[in-house]
Amino acid sequence: MNEDFWLIVPVVVVWALLAVAYAVAPWGDMIGYAWVWGFGSALFLGLAGLLLRRRP
């Protein structure tokens, strides 16, 4: 594993937590933001996977 992977992992976690926070927010119009943050988290997770597969 390389340091780039470990730099992306906290970003994935933060974006996923924000997606969950917006999904459970008591305001009804926040669910759209949950989709945005969740999609961003999935993109960064994909990037982390690509970095994990990269040869050192």
FIFI-131884 format. One record per atom (N, C-alpha, C): residue number from 1; residue in three letters; atom name; y negated, x negated, z negated. Coordinates in steps of 0.2 Angstrom, whole numbers, m for minus. Example, Ala and Ser with C-alpha at 12.3 -4.5 7.8 and 13.67 -1.06 7.14 Angstrom:
@i->1 | aa->Ala | at->N | v->28 | u->m66 | w->m39
@i->1 | aa->Ala | at->CA | v->22 | u->m62 | w->m39
@i->1 | aa->Ala | at->C | v->16 | u->m66 | w->m39
@i->2 | aa->Ser | at->N | v->11 | u->m64 | w->m35
@i->2 | aa->Ser | at->CA | v->5 | u->m68 | w->m36
@i->2 | aa->Ser | at->C | v->0 | u->m64 | w->m39
//
This chain:
@i->1 | aa->Met | at->N | v->6 | u->m4 | w->0
@i->1 | aa->Met | at->CA | v->0 | u->0 | w->0
@i->1 | aa->Met | at->C | v->m6 | u->m4 | w->0
@i->2 | aa->Asn | at->N | v->m11 | u->m2 | w->3
@i->2 | aa->Asn | at->CA | v->m18 | u->m6 | w->3
@i->2 | aa->Asn | at->C | v->m23 | u->m2 | w->m1
@i->3 | aa->Glu | at->N | v->m29 | u->m6 | w->m2
@i->3 | aa->Glu | at->CA | v->m34 | u->m3 | w->m6
@i->3 | aa->Glu | at->C | v->m38 | u->3 | w->m2
@i->4 | aa->Asp | at->N | v->m37 | u->3 | w->4
@i->4 | aa->Asp | at->CA | v->m40 | u->9 | w->8
@i->4 | aa->Asp | at->C | v->m37 | u->15 | w->6
@i->5 | aa->Phe | at->N | v->m30 | u->15 | w->5
@i->5 | aa->Phe | at->CA | v->m27 | u->21 | w->3
@i->5 | aa->Phe | at->C | v->m29 | u->23 | w->m4
@i->6 | aa->Trp | at->N | v->m30 | u->19 | w->m9
@i->6 | aa->Trp | at->CA | v->m32 | u->20 | w->m15
@i->6 | aa->Trp | at->C | v->m39 | u->22 | w->m16
@i->7 | aa->Leu | at->N | v->m43 | u->21 | w->m11
@i->7 | aa->Leu | at->CA | v->m50 | u->23 | w->m11
@i->7 | aa->Leu | at->C | v->m50 | u->30 | w->m8
@i->8 | aa->Ile | at->N | v->m46 | u->32 | w->m4
@i->8 | aa->Ile | at->CA | v->m46 | u->39 | w->m1
@i->8 | aa->Ile | at->C | v->m43 | u->44 | w->m6
@i->9 | aa->Val | at->N | v->m38 | u->42 | w->m10
@i->9 | aa->Val | at->CA | v->m34 | u->47 | w->m15
@i->9 | aa->Val | at->C | v->m39 | u->50 | w->m19
@i->10 | aa->Pro | at->N | v->m44 | u->47 | w->m23
@i->10 | aa->Pro | at->CA | v->m49 | u->51 | w->m27
@i->10 | aa->Pro | at->C | v->m53 | u->56 | w->m23
@i->11 | aa->Val | at->N | v->m54 | u->54 | w->m17
@i->11 | aa->Val | at->CA | v->m58 | u->59 | w->m13
@i->11 | aa->Val | at->C | v->m54 | u->65 | w->m12
@i->12 | aa->Val | at->N | v->m48 | u->64 | w->m10
@i->12 | aa->Val | at->CA | v->m43 | u->70 | w->m9
@i->12 | aa->Val | at->C | v->m43 | u->74 | w->m15
@i->13 | aa->Val | at->N | v->m42 | u->71 | w->m21
@i->13 | aa->Val | at->CA | v->m42 | u->75 | w->m27
@i->13 | aa->Val | at->C | v->m48 | u->79 | w->m29
@i->14 | aa->Val | at->N | v->m54 | u->76 | w->m28
@i->14 | aa->Val | at->CA | v->m60 | u->79 | w->m29
@i->14 | aa->Val | at->C | v->m61 | u->85 | w->m24
@i->15 | aa->Trp | at->N | v->m60 | u->84 | w->m18
@i->15 | aa->Trp | at->CA | v->m61 | u->90 | w->m13
@i->15 | aa->Trp | at->C | v->m56 | u->95 | w->m15
@i->16 | aa->Ala | at->N | v->m50 | u->94 | w->m17
@i->16 | aa->Ala | at->CA | v->m45 | u->99 | w->m19
@i->16 | aa->Ala | at->C | v->m47 | u->103 | w->m25
@i->17 | aa->Leu | at->N | v->m50 | u->99 | w->m30
@i->17 | aa->Leu | at->CA | v->m52 | u->102 | w->m36
@i->17 | aa->Leu | at->C | v->m58 | u->107 | w->m34
@i->18 | aa->Leu | at->N | v->m63 | u->105 | w->m30
@i->18 | aa->Leu | at->CA | v->m68 | u->109 | w->m28
@i->18 | aa->Leu | at->C | v->m66 | u->115 | w->m24
@i->19 | aa->Ala | at->N | v->m61 | u->114 | w->m20
@i->19 | aa->Ala | at->CA | v->m58 | u->120 | w->m16
@i->19 | aa->Ala | at->C | v->m55 | u->125 | w->m21
@i->20 | aa->Val | at->N | v->m52 | u->123 | w->m26
@i->20 | aa->Val | at->CA | v->m49 | u->127 | w->m31
@i->20 | aa->Val | at->C | v->m54 | u->131 | w->m35
@i->21 | aa->Ala | at->N | v->m59 | u->127 | w->m37
@i->21 | aa->Ala | at->CA | v->m65 | u->129 | w->m41
@i->21 | aa->Ala | at->C | v->m69 | u->135 | w->m37
@i->22 | aa->Tyr | at->N | v->m70 | u->134 | w->m31
@i->22 | aa->Tyr | at->CA | v->m73 | u->139 | w->m27
@i->22 | aa->Tyr | at->C | v->m69 | u->145 | w->m26
@i->23 | aa->Ala | at->N | v->m62 | u->144 | w->m25
@i->23 | aa->Ala | at->CA | v->m57 | u->149 | w->m24
@i->23 | aa->Ala | at->C | v->m57 | u->154 | w->m30
@i->24 | aa->Val | at->N | v->m58 | u->151 | w->m36
@i->24 | aa->Val | at->CA | v->m57 | u->156 | w->m42
@i->24 | aa->Val | at->C | v->m64 | u->157 | w->m45
@i->25 | aa->Ala | at->N | v->m69 | u->156 | w->m41
@i->25 | aa->Ala | at->CA | v->m76 | u->157 | w->m44
@i->25 | aa->Ala | at->C | v->m77 | u->165 | w->m44
@i->26 | aa->Pro | at->N | v->m81 | u->168 | w->m49
@i->26 | aa->Pro | at->CA | v->m81 | u->175 | w->m49
@i->26 | aa->Pro | at->C | v->m85 | u->178 | w->m44
@i->27 | aa->Trp | at->N | v->m89 | u->174 | w->m40
@i->27 | aa->Trp | at->CA | v->m93 | u->177 | w->m35
@i->27 | aa->Trp | at->C | v->m88 | u->178 | w->m28
@i->28 | aa->Gly | at->N | v->m89 | u->184 | w->m25
@i->28 | aa->Gly | at->CA | v->m84 | u->185 | w->m20
@i->28 | aa->Gly | at->C | v->m86 | u->181 | w->m13
@i->29 | aa->Asp | at->N | v->m92 | u->179 | w->m12
@i->29 | aa->Asp | at->CA | v->m94 | u->176 | w->m6
@i->29 | aa->Asp | at->C | v->m92 | u->168 | w->m6
@i->30 | aa->Met | at->N | v->m89 | u->166 | w->m12
@i->30 | aa->Met | at->CA | v->m87 | u->159 | w->m12
@i->30 | aa->Met | at->C | v->m81 | u->157 | w->m9
@i->31 | aa->Ile | at->N | v->m77 | u->162 | w->m7
@i->31 | aa->Ile | at->CA | v->m70 | u->160 | w->m4
@i->31 | aa->Ile | at->C | v->m71 | u->156 | w->3
@i->32 | aa->Gly | at->N | v->m76 | u->157 | w->6
@i->32 | aa->Gly | at->CA | v->m77 | u->153 | w->12
@i->32 | aa->Gly | at->C | v->m78 | u->146 | w->11
@i->33 | aa->Tyr | at->N | v->m82 | u->144 | w->5
@i->33 | aa->Tyr | at->CA | v->m83 | u->137 | w->4
@i->33 | aa->Tyr | at->C | v->m76 | u->134 | w->1
@i->34 | aa->Ala | at->N | v->m72 | u->138 | w->m2
@i->34 | aa->Ala | at->CA | v->m65 | u->136 | w->m3
@i->34 | aa->Ala | at->C | v->m61 | u->134 | w->3
@i->35 | aa->Trp | at->N | v->m62 | u->138 | w->8
@i->35 | aa->Trp | at->CA | v->m58 | u->136 | w->14
@i->35 | aa->Trp | at->C | v->m61 | u->129 | w->17
@i->36 | aa->Val | at->N | v->m67 | u->128 | w->17
@i->36 | aa->Val | at->CA | v->m71 | u->122 | w->19
@i->36 | aa->Val | at->C | v->m68 | u->116 | w->15
@i->37 | aa->Trp | at->N | v->m69 | u->117 | w->9
@i->37 | aa->Trp | at->CA | v->m67 | u->111 | w->4
@i->37 | aa->Trp | at->C | v->m59 | u->110 | w->5
@i->38 | aa->Gly | at->N | v->m55 | u->115 | w->5
@i->38 | aa->Gly | at->CA | v->m48 | u->114 | w->6
@i->38 | aa->Gly | at->C | v->m46 | u->111 | w->13
@i->39 | aa->Phe | at->N | v->m50 | u->113 | w->18
@i->39 | aa->Phe | at->CA | v->m48 | u->110 | w->25
@i->39 | aa->Phe | at->C | v->m51 | u->102 | w->24
@i->40 | aa->Gly | at->N | v->m56 | u->101 | w->21
@i->40 | aa->Gly | at->CA | v->m58 | u->94 | w->20
@i->40 | aa->Gly | at->C | v->m53 | u->90 | w->16
@i->41 | aa->Ser | at->N | v->m51 | u->93 | w->11
@i->41 | aa->Ser | at->CA | v->m45 | u->89 | w->7
@i->41 | aa->Ser | at->C | v->m39 | u->88 | w->11
@i->42 | aa->Ala | at->N | v->m37 | u->93 | w->16
@i->42 | aa->Ala | at->CA | v->m31 | u->92 | w->20
@i->42 | aa->Ala | at->C | v->m33 | u->86 | w->25
@i->43 | aa->Leu | at->N | v->m39 | u->86 | w->28
@i->43 | aa->Leu | at->CA | v->m41 | u->80 | w->32
@i->43 | aa->Leu | at->C | v->m40 | u->73 | w->29
@i->44 | aa->Phe | at->N | v->m43 | u->73 | w->23
@i->44 | aa->Phe | at->CA | v->m43 | u->67 | w->19
@i->44 | aa->Phe | at->C | v->m36 | u->65 | w->17
@i->45 | aa->Leu | at->N | v->m31 | u->70 | w->16
@i->45 | aa->Leu | at->CA | v->m24 | u->69 | w->14
@i->45 | aa->Leu | at->C | v->m21 | u->66 | w->20
@i->46 | aa->Gly | at->N | v->m22 | u->69 | w->26
@i->46 | aa->Gly | at->CA | v->m20 | u->66 | w->32
@i->46 | aa->Gly | at->C | v->m22 | u->59 | w->34
@i->47 | aa->Leu | at->N | v->m28 | u->57 | w->32
@i->47 | aa->Leu | at->CA | v->m31 | u->50 | w->33
@i->47 | aa->Leu | at->C | v->m27 | u->46 | w->28
@i->48 | aa->Ala | at->N | v->m26 | u->48 | w->22
@i->48 | aa->Ala | at->CA | v->m22 | u->44 | w->17
@i->48 | aa->Ala | at->C | v->m15 | u->43 | w->20
@i->49 | aa->Gly | at->N | v->m12 | u->48 | w->23
@i->49 | aa->Gly | at->CA | v->m5 | u->47 | w->25
@i->49 | aa->Gly | at->C | v->m5 | u->42 | w->31
@i->50 | aa->Leu | at->N | v->m10 | u->42 | w->35
@i->50 | aa->Leu | at->CA | v->m11 | u->37 | w->41
@i->50 | aa->Leu | at->C | v->m12 | u->30 | w->38
@i->51 | aa->Leu | at->N | v->m16 | u->29 | w->33
@i->51 | aa->Leu | at->CA | v->m17 | u->23 | w->30
@i->51 | aa->Leu | at->C | v->m11 | u->20 | w->26
@i->52 | aa->Leu | at->N | v->m7 | u->25 | w->24
@i->52 | aa->Leu | at->CA | v->m1 | u->23 | w->20
@i->52 | aa->Leu | at->C | v->4 | u->20 | w->25
@i->53 | aa->Arg | at->N | v->5 | u->23 | w->31
@i->53 | aa->Arg | at->CA | v->9 | u->21 | w->36
@i->53 | aa->Arg | at->C | v->7 | u->15 | w->40
@i->54 | aa->Arg | at->N | v->1 | u->13 | w->39
@i->54 | aa->Arg | at->CA | v->m2 | u->7 | w->43
@i->54 | aa->Arg | at->C | v->1 | u->1 | w->40
@i->55 | aa->Arg | at->N | v->3 | u->m4 | w->45
@i->55 | aa->Arg | at->CA | v->5 | u->m10 | w->43
@i->55 | aa->Arg | at->C | v->0 | u->m15 | w->40
@i->56 | aa->Pro | at->N | v->2 | u->m18 | w->34
@i->56 | aa->Pro | at->CA | v->m3 | u->m23 | w->31
@i->56 | aa->Pro | at->C | v->m6 | u->m28 | w->36
//
